[in-house]
Amino acid sequence: MPAATRKPRAKRAVAKPAKARPKRARRAHHSVYVIELDGRVLNHAKFRAANPRRDITKPCVYVGCTGWPPEQRFARHKAGIQANSYVQRYGIRLLPRLYAYANPMPYEAARDMEVELAIALQAEGYAVWQA
């Protein structure tokens, strides 16, 4: 097209800076949970090796952290959804007496508490698996 017959370009709109919204305080909804495992999990050398000083009178347990309610997370493990293989195969039930005092909490606290709870339970003689 010849330059004389071109239409003038429309000016581009300049984007206005977005207004900064104040951040909302996040609701503390994460939890730690403890699942009792069937004793047959001790047939796995890897599990036994991780728990050399276990007390045979205490159950084997799995310790985890989740944003789901613990009951729902346990059901997901058993269904094979983002599941730990030990929980999927050997999970029996939740043990709320070992974790209910701490829930709910923010994500960072739950992540740290998962490790601390696993260490504390192992020190008490539980055979612990923690993801």
C-alpha positions in Angstrom: 0.0 0.0 0.0 1.3 3.4 -0.8 2.2 5.6 2.2 -0.4 8.2 1.4 -3.4 5.8 1.6 -2.4 4.1 4.9 -4.6 4.6 7.9 -3.0 6.2 10.9 -2.2 3.7 13.6 -4.3 3.9 16.8 -2.3 4.8 19.8 -1.7 1.8 22.1 -3.2 2.1 25.5 -0.6 2.3 28.2 -1.2 -0.3 30.9 -2.0 1.1 34.2 -0.1 -0.4 37.1 -2.3 -2.8 39.1 -3.3 -1.7 42.5 -1.5 -3.7 45.2 -4.0 -5.6 47.2 -3.2 -6.1 50.8 -2.2 -9.8 51.5 -4.7 -11.7 53.5 -3.5 -13.8 56.4 -3.5 -17.4 55.3 -5.7 -19.7 57.2 -3.8 -22.3 59.1 -5.2 -25.6 57.7 -2.2 -27.9 57.4 -1.8 -30.9 59.6 0.6 -33.6 60.7 -0.7 -37.1 60.9 0.4 -40.5 62.1 -0.7 -43.8 60.6 -0.3 -47.1 62.2 1.3 -49.7 59.9 0.9 -53.5 60.0 3.9 -55.2 61.5 4.5 -57.0 58.2 6.2 -53.8 57.0 9.2 -55.0 59.0 9.7 -57.6 56.3 11.2 -54.8 54.2 14.9 -54.5 54.9 14.8 -50.8 54.2 12.2 -50.1 56.9 14.1 -52.3 59.4 17.4 -50.5 58.6 15.8 -47.2 59.3 14.6 -48.3 62.7 17.4 -50.3 64.4 16.4 -49.3 68.0 12.7 -49.9 67.8 10.7 -51.1 70.9 8.9 -54.3 69.9 5.9 -53.3 72.1 5.2 -50.2 70.0 3.6 -50.2 66.6 5.2 -49.2 63.3 4.0 -45.8 62.1 4.1 -43.4 59.1 4.4 -39.7 59.8 3.2 -37.2 57.2 2.1 -33.6 56.7 -0.9 -32.5 54.6 -3.2 -29.7 53.6 -6.1 -32.2 53.5 -7.9 -33.3 56.7 -5.9 -36.3 58.0 -8.8 -38.8 57.4 -9.1 -37.7 53.8 -5.3 -37.9 53.3 -5.3 -41.5 54.7 -8.1 -42.5 52.3 -6.0 -41.0 49.4 -3.0 -43.1 50.5 -5.1 -46.3 50.6 -6.5 -45.4 47.1 -3.0 -45.0 45.7 -3.3 -41.2 45.1 0.0 -39.6 45.9 0.5 -42.6 48.1 3.4 -43.8 50.1 3.8 -47.5 49.3 4.1 -48.6 52.9 0.9 -46.8 53.8 -0.9 -48.1 50.8 0.0 -51.7 51.5 0.2 -51.7 55.3 -1.8 -48.7 56.6 -4.2 -49.7 59.3 -5.6 -46.6 60.9 -4.8 -43.0 62.0 -3.4 -42.5 65.5 -4.8 -39.1 66.4 -3.7 -39.3 70.1 -0.1 -38.9 68.7 -0.8 -35.8 66.6 -4.2 -34.1 67.3 -2.8 -31.7 69.8 -0.8 -29.9 67.1 -3.3 -29.4 64.4 -4.1 -27.2 62.5 -1.1 -25.1 61.7 0.5 -23.1 58.8 2.4 -25.0 56.1 5.9 -24.1 57.3 5.1 -25.2 60.9 3.5 -28.5 59.6 6.5 -29.2 57.5 8.9 -28.7 60.5 6.6 -30.5 62.9 6.5 -33.6 60.6 10.2 -34.0 61.0 10.2 -33.2 64.8 7.3 -35.6 65.5 9.0 -38.4 63.5 12.3 -37.9 65.5 10.4 -37.8 68.8 8.4 -41.0 68.1 11.5 -42.8 67.0 13.3 -41.7 70.2 10.3 -43.2 72.1 10.8 -46.6 70.4 8.3 -46.4 67.5 9.4 -47.8 64.2 8.9 -44.7 62.0 8.8 -44.0 58.3 8.6 -40.4 57.3 8.4 -39.2 53.7 
